[in-house]
Amino acid sequence: MATPIPPIDDSHTKTDDMRLEIFCLIWLDANANVEENRNTEQRLHSIINRLMKFQDIKQCQKYIEERSQKDRLVMIVNGRLGREIVPSIHKLRQVIAIYVYCMDKTSNEQWARKFPKVKAVVVELDELVSRIRADQKIQKMIEEPFSINIFTA
């Protein structure tokens, strides 16, 4: 299943909502917990601090839909599950980027073309990490509030 998620309540006092980090990486894949992905997981943590792993598409979609529109969600999904979930979450404001990690790049690129938030379809974990790192540098510059230092003016 997925990593533990705190129960959702309407009081909005969840620790999830009290954090300063607005970026969250969501990894939806039936094989997300396999040993070969552990190293990749650590590398991804160095890019985006919060990582949520899901193996169940319904739990993942529920988690995404319940996030604040102020959150910025980056998603990794395999090709099969991506075909199912991407059409229903693509228009959500909180979803800013989707990366498809798969074995069949050609067929997954065909369906992914319809969705501008799909930033890459990759078959190698190293390429996946590199793309997320590069895109996230740009995204942080866009999302971070501008600060003005009156002493340097």
ZIFEN-V932144 format. One line per field, one symbol per residue. psi: psi as a letter, one per 40 degrees, with the letter a starting at -180 (. if undefined). A space follows every 10 residues. Layout:
psi: ???
This chain:
psi: aiihhiihie efeiddeeid hehhhhhhhd fdeideeddd dddddedhdh hhhiehdddd dddddeiiee ihhhhhiidd dddddddeed ehdehdihhh hidgdddddd dddehdehdi hiehdddddd dddddddddd dddhihihhe ee.
